[in-house]
Amino acid sequence: MKQIILNISDENVQTVMSILNNLKDGLIDSIEGAELKGVHKTAYTPKQGIIVSEEEKPVGKYASAATYKSRLKKR
């Protein structure tokens, strides 16, 4: 097995660790280091935290999918 040793400044450890943790599963067998105790992989959460239904009125400048489909049918 090959090893890669990285020397990273303290302010960049979190960024590098998030990149390494997001790599394809099975690509890296293990990650070791003295500074890795507080580093953990965070799950993705959407900014809005809500699910928009197809019938809901759009908030932005674009029409909802249902409105767009109904406009196409009228033509």
N, C-alpha and C positions, 0 to 999 in steps of 0.2 A: 504494500500500500504506500502511496506517495503522500508527502506532507507538504503543506504550504504554510510558511510562517509570515504573519503580517505584523508590522510595527505601526500602530495607530495612535494618534494623539487622543487625549482624554475626551475632548469635545466631539470627536467623530466616532466614538465607539458605538453609540446607539444607532447611528446611521448605517454603519458597516454591518452591525449585527442584524438589523432589520433586512438589509439586502441579502445577507447569507441565509437567514431564516426563511426568506421568501423564494429561494431557489427551488428547483424541481425536487420533489421528494425522492429519496434514494440516490441523489447526486452526491450528497455529503453524508458520510457515515457518522461522524461526531464532531462537535465543536468544543474545544477546551480552552480555558483561560482563567486567570485569576480575577479579572474584572467582570466576569459574566454572571455573577450571582443575581444581580438585580434586573438583568435583561430577560424579557419574556416576549413571546410572540403575541401580538394583539390581533383580535378578530376584526374583520371589516364590519363597520356599522355605517349605514347611510346617513348623510347629514340631516335630512328631513325626518327620518325615522317613521315615515308613514307610507302606506301603500295607496296609490291613486287608482281608483276604479276606472273602467273604460267609459262609464257614463258621466263621470264627474266633469264639471265645467273647468276648462283650462285656466290657469293663472297667468301664464305668459302670453306672448304674441302668437303662439302656434295653437292650432285647433287640436282637440282631442282626437283620438283615433276614430271614435264613433262619429263625431261631427264630420271628419274628413270623408269617411266612407259614405255617409248620407249625402254629402255634396256630390260625390262621384256618381251615385246612383241617379241623382236628379238630372244629370247631363244627358 
